[in-house]
Amino acid sequence: MKLDFTAKTLATFLFCLFAFGKVGAQTPIVINEFMASNTSTIADEAGEFNDWIELYNTSGSPVSLNGWFLTDNPANLMKWDFPTNVSIPAYDYLIIWADEDSSQGPLHANFKLSALGEQLMLINASGAIVQDVTFGAQQSDKGYARSPNGTGSFVIKNPTFKANNDTGISAVGDEAQAEILAIFPNPASDGEVVLRSEKPVQQTVEVFDQLGRLRLKKAFFNETKMDVSDWPAGMYLIKTETTRQILAVN
């Protein structure tokens, strides 16, 4: 018997409901850490202390996030879609600010995290739920992070913003790391930025922009300079073999 329009619509809806949102797909990208009550830990490009979500690529190859979504609402799996041409390099991290303020940049989601607890989900381009994290009440300025890094269960701990959750090396307030790699001036407005390492060996420094794109890569021994005069304003990840730091360019 031929379906009428109403029946067809219902059948299509049920099919999409079944197909979109399948749970259990395998992915190298994981929700690795987040902070639902950021009062003083790290500020975004606008100098505001907002919620943040860290994704980690557990694989040895870059992964594109074209067509992927993040949501805090199981009834709306397509709540926030990643901007085009965003990828995460191998064994690297990506930060999304959950602040309901897309005017501040492409990696600012249209929802906030509740410090009282809620659900956070990551959906891939096929519509499968690849990460589903339900969490309870959070502590201010504490991360909720996987331990071991990338694979373990979530625990409340000191934040390791855009860094390995097990090492304690973070781009946020880590005095031991600051002794290893100094960046000045930071924030930078124009001209040169100096990187100075106290580790007397040759290293390679890599700089990634907020979309995970490699901006610069060079070898240096103890000190090197970077010309940032033509860099767009924003936050940049500075990586060496042993450290990760955040450089702000105004």
SULVENLIN-V753280 format. One line per field, one symbol per residue. psi: psi as a letter, one per 30 degrees, with the letter a starting at -180 (. if undefined). burial: + if it has 9 or more other ideal C-beta (glycine too) atoms within 8 Angstrom, else -. Layout:
# SULVENLIN-V753280
psi=???
burial=???
This chain:
# SULVENLIN-V753280
psi=kkkleeeeeeeeeeeeeeekgkkgkkkfkljellkgijfgeklafggkjlklkkkkjflglkkkgkgllklgjffifhekkkllgklklkhllkkkkighiffflfhjlgllkkffkakkkkkaffgkjfkjjklaklkkgkljlkjlkffalklklkkijhlkffffklgjhjeeeffejkkkljlkelbkkkkkkfjhlklkkkkkafggkkekklkldeklkkjgfgkkkakkkjkafflklkkkk.
burial=-------+--+---------++--+-+-++++++++++--++-++---++++++++++---++-++-+++++----+-++-+---++++--+++++++++++-++-+++-+-+-+-++++++++--+++++++-+--+--+++++++-++-+----+-+++++-+---++++-+--+--++++----+----+++++-----++++++++++-------+--+--+-+--+--+++++++--+++++++-
